[in-house]
Amino acid sequence: MRTTVGIVGAGPAGLLLARLLHNAGIAAVVLESRDRDYVEHRQRAGILEQGTVDVLRAAGAGERMDREGLRHDGIELRFARRRHRVDFPALTGGRSVTVYAQTEVCKDLIALQLKDGCPLLFEAEALAVEEPESDRPRVRYTHEGRESVLECDYVVGCDGFWGVARKAVPEALTRVYERTYPFGWLGILADVAPSHDELVYARHDRGFALLSMRSPSVSRLYLQVPADTDAESWPDEAIWDELERRFETADDWRLDRGPITQKSVTPMRSYVHEPMRHGRLFLAGDAAHIVPPTGAKGLNLAVGDVVTFARALTYQKETGSSARLDAYSQTCLRRVWQAERFSYDMTTLLHRLPDATPFEERLQLARLERIATSRAAETDLAEGYTGFPLE
């Protein structure tokens, strides 16, 4: 096959990029190694920034999100048995976030793509991105038992950290910045209505906890645990008991319990690969950067990347200028590093480090106290949480 843009990976980034290009009249082909059922059911992020919501609506993929998504106008911080609500619209000029699971975003985009979009091939495993420095890069892949080649003008790698796209960037040209944290998140899905109508971020001497949700009847909750924890080593009742301890407050708030339907441990790391472009290969999403989930930035950063690429390619189509494509890496990295900073700040603000000194623990409480008493500090958190502008 031959196309203008070869997209490797049909996660939310690859699918959204295909939709944006389709709407701009630019040909593309999407290759996804997994089957449709897997893509539509893998549990990932669930918080959409204001900018992501706006982009999905503009792309024609917002109807079900607007009907079923849960708009949140704030979060609650808990520390020292206290509760403090951060009011997003009041601090950011009306911005908010929406709880709508990545699985649902993918379902919506897949349905649109199969209805009237460019080719989307499931169970098409990319083997390599070849000759990205040339005018005709190509993706070698297998599909339906045969090896084939997709010739492109451009390749966009949306195939995640373990994909093949990033491997096509010569190591001599690469700089990697990373940090691995000594803890992870034990996450559960539970068939019980959320115990609070907004997300709750709790800093506790026993470790961090997060109360989130997937719907009005399904709760998503997390506990900070050692990085090497086996999720199955935690009995259900022990999980609920520990969540109850870490969410404790001085008032009469209570945590509702229900059947746990899923549990897993998420590792915590920060990672940035520079550059995000090599020749006619462009990296997007987890192929180029990873953030700890504390700041709810992963999916939203990927959306920012593909919006930047789609706008740059559309600009070239309309003007003949490649200036915006040439600036892709620099443009994306400005936003990436701000999101890395925000996610790092949230992680170090709320998690208990295994070797933390009493001095460091008191600094955490002082930082939280500052947010609770300073509009400037609270505004900085609200602006970061609801999202940095898409350039």
Secondary structure, DSSP 8 states (H G I E B T S, - for coil): -B-SEEEE--SHHHHHHHHHHHHTT--EEEE-SS-HHHHHH-----EE-HHHHHHHHHTT--HHHHHH-EEE-EEEEEETTEEEEEEHHHHHTS--EEE--HHHHHHHHHHHHHHHSS-EETTEEEEEEE-TTSSS-EEEEEETTEEEEEE-SEEEE-S-TTSSTGGGS-GGG-EEEEEEEEEEEEEEEESS--SSSSEEEEE-TT--EEEEEEETTEEEEEEEEETT--GGGS-HHHHHHHHHHHT--SSS-------EEEEEEEEEEEEEEE-SEETTEEE-GGGTEE--GGG--HHHHHHHHHHHHHHHHHHHHHH---HHHHTHHHHHHHHHHHHHHHHHHHHHHHS--TT--HHHHHHHHHHHHHHHH-HHHHHHHHHHHH-----
